[in-house]
Amino acid sequence: MVSVSPVSEHFGFHKIREDIQEKSSTAMLAVRDNLAQCFSALRGHKLRASLTVLGLTMGVATLITVMTIVQGANLYVEQKIANLGRSALLVSELTGFVAKKR
């Protein structure tokens, strides 16, 4: 055990330190137990695990494909608009426009 100064002994810091060390070792055991249970479940349910991995892979591949198609479509539209030239679209301000009341 580490030597305890009178100040830390008075405020109980050494007990807090011991509690933290005890809890961290308990937490490490809990992590090991959880990992062991996880791998045991994966070994026991191979088909379910394989289908889950396949589904995740297909989902990510689909997302990447759709994003690539949308990006390509945006580029295509931008190029078509750029090929029209500067005089193809005319933007002007409306003056003297009054809406009719019904």
N, C-alpha and C positions, 0 to 999 in steps of 0.2 A: 504494500500500500504506500501511496505517496505521502510524504510528510505534510501535515496540515498546519497552516499558520493560525495564530490565535484569532485573527480577524475572520478568516473563512470558517473557522470552527464556531465562532460566535454567531455568524449569520447562517450557518448550515450549508455553505457552498459545497463542502466535501460530500455531503449526503446527496446533493443535487447531481454532482458529477458522477457519483456511484450509480445513482438511479439511471442517468443517461446512458452510461456504459452498459448497464444491465439490459435496458430496453433496446439498445442498438444490437446487442448480441441476440436478443429474442427476435428482433425484426429480421436479422439475417437468417435465422432458422425458419421464420415464416416465409421468406422469399424462396428459400430452398425447397420448403414443403410445397409451395405453390407451383414452382417450376416442375418438381417431380410429379405432381398431380396433373399438370398440363401435358407433359410428355406421355404420361400413362394414358390419359384420355385420347391423345392423338394416335398412340399405338393401338388402342382398343377400337377406335372408330376411323379406320383408314379411309374408307369410302367417303364418309362425311367430310373428313379433312381434305381429301383430294378434290372433292366437288367444290368445297369452299374456296380453295386456292384457284381452281379453274374459273369460278365465278368472279373472283376478284381480278384475275388476270384479264378476263374478257371485258369486264367493266372498264378497267383502265384503258385497254386497247380501243374500246368503243369511244371513250371520251376523247382520246388523242385523235382518233380518226375524224370525229365530228368537228373538233376544233380546227383541224387541218383543212377540212372541206369548207368551213365557214370563212377561214382566212383566205383561201384561194378564191372563193366567190367574191369577197370584198375586193381583192386585188383585181379581179376580172372587171367588176363594175367600175372601179376607179379608172382602169385603163380605157374602157369604153367611153366614159365621160370625158377623159382627157383627149381622146381621138376626135371628139366632136368639134373641137376648136373653140376659140374664144367668142366667136360671133354667133354661136348656135343658141345660146341662152341669153335672154334679155331681161334684165331686172330693172323695173322702174317704180317710181313712187306714184301712188294714186292721189290725185288732187281733185277736190270738188266732189268727192263721193259722198252721197247722202243716202242713208237707208230709208226705205219707205215704211211708214207706220201702217199697220193693218188694223 
